[in-house]
């Protein structure tokens, strides 16, 4: 993973653990193909799936919603 892209993505997703989970899920989507497997950015030449995911986050192409439902841990 590109360190500069990681820093830019961390500006959008403050929690590094959450960023890892988002990138991991997006990498699985990109690798699976299909509708959700298409990159949301135009220029992906030379980028791996993780770098594509990080760039999508950094460029606000990929967003997330954190819920406050903690009932799954009770």
Residue frames as a rotation matrix with the C-alpha (Angstrom) as fourth column:
UNK 1
0.579 0.816 0.000 0.00
0.816 -0.579 0.000 0.00
0.000 0.000 -1.000 0.00
UNK 2
-0.092 -0.552 0.829 1.15
0.540 -0.727 -0.424 3.46
0.836 0.409 0.365 -0.89
UNK 3
-0.464 -0.174 -0.868 2.09
0.882 -0.185 -0.434 5.44
-0.085 -0.967 0.240 2.23
UNK 4
-0.992 0.091 -0.085 0.94
-0.099 -0.989 0.105 8.77
-0.074 0.113 0.991 0.80
UNK 5
-0.384 0.906 -0.179 -2.47
-0.251 0.084 0.964 7.35
0.889 0.415 0.195 -0.15
UNK 6
-0.116 0.294 -0.949 -2.76
0.805 0.588 0.084 5.83
0.582 -0.754 -0.305 3.31
UNK 7
-0.795 -0.222 -0.564 -2.11
0.537 -0.689 -0.487 9.22
-0.281 -0.690 0.667 4.95
UNK 8
-0.861 0.508 -0.007 -4.70
-0.429 -0.720 0.546 10.90
0.273 0.473 0.838 2.71
UNK 9
-0.154 0.826 -0.543 -7.27
0.088 0.559 0.825 8.20
0.984 0.079 -0.158 3.48
UNK 10
-0.344 -0.039 -0.938 -6.56
0.908 0.241 -0.343 8.54
0.240 -0.970 -0.048 7.21
UNK 11
-0.998 0.063 -0.026 -7.54
-0.057 -0.982 -0.182 12.22
-0.037 -0.180 0.983 6.91
UNK 12
-0.367 0.917 -0.159 -11.03
-0.632 -0.120 0.765 10.99
0.683 0.381 0.624 5.94
UNK 13
0.674 0.485 -0.558 -11.25
0.034 0.734 0.679 7.95
0.738 -0.476 0.477 8.23
UNK 14
0.358 -0.561 0.747 -9.62
-0.832 -0.554 -0.017 8.90
0.423 -0.615 -0.665 11.51
UNK 15
0.470 -0.102 0.877 -9.52
-0.627 0.660 0.413 5.42
-0.621 -0.744 0.246 13.05
UNK 16
-0.396 -0.725 -0.563 -6.77
-0.916 0.269 0.298 3.25
-0.064 0.633 -0.771 11.45
UNK 17
-0.805 0.142 0.576 -8.54
-0.006 0.969 -0.247 0.03
-0.593 -0.202 -0.779 12.42
UNK 18
0.285 0.958 -0.035 -11.72
0.071 -0.057 -0.996 1.18
-0.956 0.281 -0.084 10.71
UNK 19
0.270 -0.276 -0.923 -9.71
-0.892 -0.432 -0.132 2.19
-0.363 0.859 -0.363 7.63
UNK 20
-0.797 -0.599 0.072 -8.23
-0.548 0.769 0.329 -1.31
-0.252 0.223 -0.942 7.45
UNK 21
-0.445 0.711 0.543 -11.70
0.308 0.692 -0.653 -2.85
-0.841 -0.124 -0.527 7.58
UNK 22
0.525 0.649 -0.551 -13.06
-0.262 -0.493 -0.830 -0.53
-0.810 0.580 -0.089 4.89
UNK 23
-0.062 -0.642 -0.764 -10.10
-0.981 -0.103 0.166 -1.12
-0.185 0.759 -0.624 2.58
UNK 24
-0.846 -0.269 0.461 -10.26
-0.263 0.962 0.078 -4.87
-0.464 -0.056 -0.884 3.15
UNK 25
-0.017 0.936 0.352 -13.94
0.299 0.341 -0.891 -5.02
-0.954 0.090 -0.285 2.24
UNK 26
0.598 0.226 -0.769 -13.42
-0.537 -0.600 -0.594 -2.83
-0.595 0.768 -0.238 -0.82
UNK 27
-0.467 -0.827 -0.314 -10.48
-0.843 0.309 0.441 -4.97
-0.268 0.471 -0.841 -2.00
UNK 28
-0.656 0.311 0.687 -12.70
0.192 0.950 -0.247 -8.05
-0.730 -0.031 -0.683 -1.82
UNK 29
0.458 0.876 -0.151 -15.33
0.117 -0.228 -0.967 -6.23
-0.881 0.425 -0.206 -3.90
UNK 30
0.330 -0.403 -0.854 -12.77
-0.853 -0.515 -0.086 -5.10
-0.405 0.756 -0.514 -6.48
UNK 31
-0.716 -0.695 0.064 -11.29
-0.623 0.678 0.391 -8.59
-0.315 0.240 -0.918 -6.78
UNK 32
-0.397 0.639 0.659 -14.69
0.243 0.765 -0.596 -10.25
-0.885 -0.076 -0.459 -7.16
UNK 33
-0.966 0.068 0.248 -15.65
0.226 -0.233 0.946 -8.23
0.122 0.970 0.210 -10.23
UNK 34
-0.153 0.987 -0.039 -19.28
0.983 0.156 0.098 -7.57
0.103 -0.024 -0.994 -11.04
UNK 35
0.515 0.514 0.686 -21.11
0.512 -0.826 0.235 -4.28
0.687 0.230 -0.689 -10.45
UNK 36
0.990 -0.129 0.052 -19.47
-0.117 -0.577 0.808 -3.34
-0.074 -0.806 -0.587 -7.16
UNK 37
0.457 -0.866 0.205 -16.10
0.632 0.478 0.610 -4.57
-0.626 -0.149 0.766 -8.42
UNK 38
0.393 -0.291 0.873 -15.54
0.748 -0.451 -0.487 -1.61
0.535 0.844 0.040 -10.72
UNK 39
-0.555 -0.652 -0.517 -13.15
0.824 -0.516 -0.233 1.11
-0.115 -0.555 0.824 -9.57
UNK 40
0.560 0.789 -0.253 -14.82
0.776 -0.606 -0.172 4.43
-0.289 -0.100 -0.952 -8.73
UNK 41
0.257 -0.574 -0.777 -11.80
-0.213 -0.818 0.534 6.37
-0.943 0.028 -0.332 -10.01
UNK 42
0.889 0.179 -0.423 -10.74
-0.422 -0.045 -0.906 6.89
-0.181 0.983 0.035 -13.59
UNK 43
0.320 -0.866 -0.385 -6.98
-0.662 0.086 -0.745 6.33
0.678 0.493 -0.545 -13.64
UNK 44
0.831 0.016 0.556 -6.05
-0.459 0.585 0.669 3.00
-0.314 -0.811 0.493 -12.06
UNK 45
0.723 -0.599 -0.343 -2.96
-0.064 0.437 -0.897 2.21
0.687 0.671 0.277 -14.13
UNK 46
-0.257 -0.958 -0.131 -0.26
-0.049 0.148 -0.988 0.68
0.965 -0.248 -0.085 -11.97
UNK 47
-0.351 0.201 0.915 -2.40
-0.911 -0.298 -0.284 0.60
0.216 -0.933 0.288 -8.83
UNK 48
-0.903 0.107 -0.416 -3.20
0.186 0.970 -0.154 -2.50
0.388 -0.216 -0.896 -6.83
UNK 49
-0.017 0.993 -0.114 -6.65
0.543 0.105 0.834 -3.10
0.840 -0.048 -0.541 -5.37
UNK 50
0.159 0.042 -0.986 -5.67
0.971 -0.186 0.149 -1.69
-0.177 -0.982 -0.070 -1.95
UNK 51
-0.794 -0.503 -0.340 -4.29
0.425 -0.860 0.281 1.50
-0.434 0.079 0.897 -3.50
UNK 52
-0.653 0.663 0.366 -7.45
0.224 -0.292 0.930 1.90
0.724 0.689 0.042 -5.58
UNK 53
0.267 0.779 -0.567 -9.53
0.808 0.140 0.573 1.57
0.526 -0.611 -0.592 -2.41
UNK 54
-0.166 -0.418 -0.893 -7.36
0.848 -0.523 0.087 4.10
-0.504 -0.743 0.441 -0.56
UNK 55
-0.973 -0.210 0.092 -7.60
0.224 -0.792 0.568 6.57
-0.046 0.573 0.818 -3.45
UNK 56
-0.272 0.952 0.142 -11.39
0.457 -0.002 0.889 6.13
0.847 0.307 -0.435 -3.59
UNK 57
0.357 0.360 -0.862 -11.56
0.933 -0.105 0.343 7.02
0.033 -0.927 -0.374 0.10
UNK 58
-0.471 -0.660 -0.585 -9.13
0.667 -0.701 0.254 9.94
-0.578 -0.270 0.770 -0.19
UNK 59
-0.987 0.093 0.130 -11.09
0.039 -0.644 0.764 11.39
0.155 0.759 0.632 -3.14
UNK 60
-0.590 0.797 0.127 -14.47
-0.473 -0.215 -0.854 10.96
-0.654 -0.564 0.504 -1.39
UNK 61
-0.412 0.430 -0.803 -15.63
-0.764 0.318 0.562 8.44
0.497 0.845 0.198 -3.99
UNK 62
-0.122 0.295 -0.948 -16.09
0.360 0.903 0.235 5.81
0.925 -0.313 -0.216 -1.29
UNK 63
-0.311 0.096 0.946 -17.76
-0.752 -0.634 -0.183 6.75
0.582 -0.768 0.269 1.96
UNK 64
-0.601 0.135 -0.788 -18.83
0.449 0.873 -0.193 4.88
0.661 -0.470 -0.585 5.06
UNK 65
0.153 0.675 0.722 -21.39
-0.555 -0.546 0.628 5.25
0.818 -0.497 0.291 7.79
UNK 66
-0.833 -0.441 -0.334 -20.55
0.060 0.528 -0.847 4.35
0.550 -0.726 -0.414 11.34
UNK 67
0.234 0.972 0.012 -23.57
-0.032 -0.004 0.999 3.30
0.972 -0.234 0.030 13.33
UNK 68
-0.433 -0.333 0.837 -23.90
-0.800 -0.286 -0.528 3.62
0.415 -0.898 -0.143 17.07
UNK 69
0.684 0.720 -0.113 -25.67
-0.613 0.652 0.445 0.26
0.394 -0.235 0.888 17.42
UNK 70
-0.444 -0.879 0.173 -23.59
-0.809 0.310 -0.500 -1.53
0.386 -0.362 -0.848 20.01
UNK 71
0.408 0.708 0.577 -26.26
-0.880 0.473 0.041 -4.12
-0.244 -0.524 0.816 20.82
UNK 72
0.704 -0.177 -0.688 -24.26
-0.273 0.827 -0.492 -6.80
0.656 0.534 0.533 19.01
UNK 73
-0.362 -0.927 -0.101 -21.69
-0.162 0.169 -0.972 -6.61
0.918 -0.335 -0.211 21.81
UNK 74
-0.195 0.363 0.911 -24.12
-0.966 -0.234 -0.114 -6.96
0.171 -0.902 0.396 24.68
